[in-house]
Amino acid sequence: MRKLIARLWDGIAQSFLGTAMLVYVENLRDYVAWAPSLPRNQDRAEVRLQASFITAVFLLLLAEPIFYLFWVPDALISRVSSIAYSRWCVVGAFGLAFAAALPHLFTLIFKPDILHRKCFRTAAAWAAIVAACTWMVLANRAVRLDVGGLEWAYGIRAMVSLFIGGIFAFSVNAQQMRETFDAASR
């Protein structure tokens, strides 16, 4: 029974961990050098991963009010948007911002070779500004309901949207500075 378990464990270790090819230290070095799970430019991969996370969180912040407006009619945002200009203006603003930021997430995850194009990050930065303005309008309208701090919750979301927009704008500005520096050094 022990031999069977030992052989089973050796088979699992060789299959999943790749220990059959890691007999010598040189083999381990070669494996680490060419492993697909260890990127060549790890700092760039980490920055792209963090940017993807920030963009995904931003998109979730945009999808949440749309979800509440359509599928939870008794939600406070539905009451506030009815006090605002129109419920559809709120849905349209958040939907437009979502549609403008989604290509940036797509390029971060699936098309990193076209990240040199600034248009996707610029659109995401403008989407964050649209979202922040929409949250500020909702915060202003929520004061009329007197629901105890709802305007502060919307104000915080507006600030978060502005901070995320600042991250996108900083990235665009840094790229423009690099391009200007590279053009001047030629």
Beta strands, then each sheet from edge to edge (+ up, - down):
end
